[in-house]
Every structure is written in structure tokens, then in C-alpha cells.
């Protein structure tokens, strides 16, 4: 499943944790655990958390973004 996650991020460039969890029908914590080795290898990076308008109704997973790192 890590390879599928890697392929998804290569294709979509950026994705929120919520989108990844929904796409892979998995828990957000399980997706985070799969992202960890990809981050460690420098293939994926976590982007700074986005700020919402302050309504406090957004799930934290929808504000947590990850991005595929392209080598130049």
C-alpha cells in the first residue's frame, strides 16, 4: 500500500491527509504511519498546516497537507 500511496502522490502532487485517508479507505493515523518512511527518504514532505477561517469546524486532517518531492 505504501507504493500505491507513493504513486498517488506522484500523480496528484499535493494532497490533504483527509483526501488520502478517504481515497485509501483508511484511518488518518495509518496513512501518517505509511507517509513516515517516504518523508524520511525525502520523497514526500509535509507542508505547513493551512489556516482556516477560524470557524473550528474543519477536521485537522483536512488542513494537513503532504507533497511529492520532485528531484531536480
C-alpha positions as CSV (number, residue, x, y, z in Angstrom):
1,X,0.0,0.0,0.0
2,X,3.0,2.3,0.5
3,X,3.7,2.0,-3.2
4,X,0.1,2.9,-4.0
5,X,0.4,5.9,-1.7
6,X,3.6,7.0,-3.4
7,X,2.1,6.6,-6.8
8,X,-1.0,8.6,-5.8
9,X,1.2,11.5,-4.5
10,X,3.3,11.4,-7.7
11,X,0.2,11.7,-9.7
12,X,-1.6,14.3,-7.6
13,X,1.5,16.3,-6.4
14,X,-0.2,17.5,-3.2
15,X,-3.0,16.0,-1.1
16,X,-4.5,16.5,2.3
17,X,-4.4,13.8,4.9
18,X,-8.2,13.7,4.7
19,X,-8.1,13.1,1.0
20,X,-5.5,10.3,1.3
21,X,-7.5,8.6,4.1
22,X,-10.7,8.8,2.0
23,X,-9.0,7.6,-1.2
24,X,-7.4,4.6,0.5
25,X,-10.3,3.9,2.8
26,X,-8.0,4.0,5.8
27,X,-7.6,5.8,9.1
28,X,-5.6,9.0,9.1
29,X,-3.1,7.7,11.6
30,X,-2.5,4.7,9.4
31,X,-1.8,7.0,6.5
32,X,0.6,9.1,8.6
33,X,2.5,5.9,9.5
34,X,2.8,5.0,5.9
35,X,4.0,8.5,5.0
36,X,6.7,8.4,7.6
37,X,9.2,6.3,5.7
38,X,8.5,8.3,2.5
39,X,9.3,11.5,4.4
40,X,12.4,10.0,5.9
41,X,13.6,9.1,2.4
42,X,12.9,12.6,1.1
43,X,10.3,11.5,-1.3
44,X,7.4,13.3,0.5
45,X,7.3,16.4,2.7
46,X,4.6,17.7,5.0
47,X,3.6,21.2,4.1
48,X,2.9,23.8,6.7
49,X,-0.6,23.5,8.1
50,X,-3.1,25.6,6.4
51,X,-5.1,28.0,8.5
52,X,-8.9,28.1,8.1
53,X,-11.2,31.0,8.7
54,X,-11.5,30.3,12.4
55,X,-14.8,28.5,12.4
56,X,-13.3,25.5,14.2
57,X,-15.5,23.1,12.3
58,X,-12.7,21.9,9.9
59,X,-11.1,18.5,10.6
60,X,-7.4,18.8,11.3
61,X,-6.8,16.1,8.7
62,X,-8.3,18.5,6.0
63,X,-5.7,21.1,6.9
64,X,-2.7,18.7,7.0
65,X,-1.1,18.5,3.5
66,X,1.6,16.4,2.0
67,X,3.5,16.9,-1.2
68,X,5.6,14.7,-3.5
69,X,9.1,15.9,-3.8
70,X,10.5,16.0,-7.3
71,X,14.2,15.7,-7.7
72,X,15.8,18.4,-9.9
